[in-house]
């Protein structure tokens, strides 16, 4: 069983409005493009998987049902993998002020963090650590962990490629304030990668759901006797 959601994604929705009026004023306050390349500083977050037996079967099952995930029948859920994906985009730039409420921001480095904040595996506390049942549950949940690891390796290059493509267009951004120009940069970057992150989550849910079947649960149950 698995639970996931993207968190921490910057989602700026600020609309930039030029302060100049008329062609003459627009030309007067035009931002010149930078000839320097914008660098991408991308770090992949790969947290250490933690295992805990703090929750019992009823508590784990409640967590699953509260999130609308299927339990494959009336039985209690014995294990749960909780993965919290995350992405953040922070632009580092220099700017010049041409006039009141006319700023030209030129990105220099885009720092992006992508991956998983935490990965926690819950194993029902009714089963002693090291017992046959404990290991059987862990082995099943480790398959969920591997799914997340494999799919991260698949989608990170896609996100990186999309960011690089958008960064090539970010020579200069104009705004009524530095903050609004920064917001426009992060908004453009996040809009570029949002569809990829969406496909990442959809595929992850499908793969994890395919693992959580009645047949797979029967195989887990068949490995031990003291359920």
Secondary structure, 3 states (H helix, E strand, C coil): CEEEEEECCCCCCCCCCCCCCHHHHHHHCCCCCCCCCCEEEEEEEECCCEEECCCCHHHHHHHHHHCCCCCCCCCCCCEEEEEEEEEEEEEEEEEEEEECCEEEEEEEEEEEEEEEEEEEEEECCCCCCCCHHHHHHHHHHHHHHHHHHHHHHHHHHHHHHHHHHHHCCCCCEEECCHHHHHHHHHHHHHHHHHHHHHHHHHHHHHHHHHHCCHHHHHHHHHCCCCC
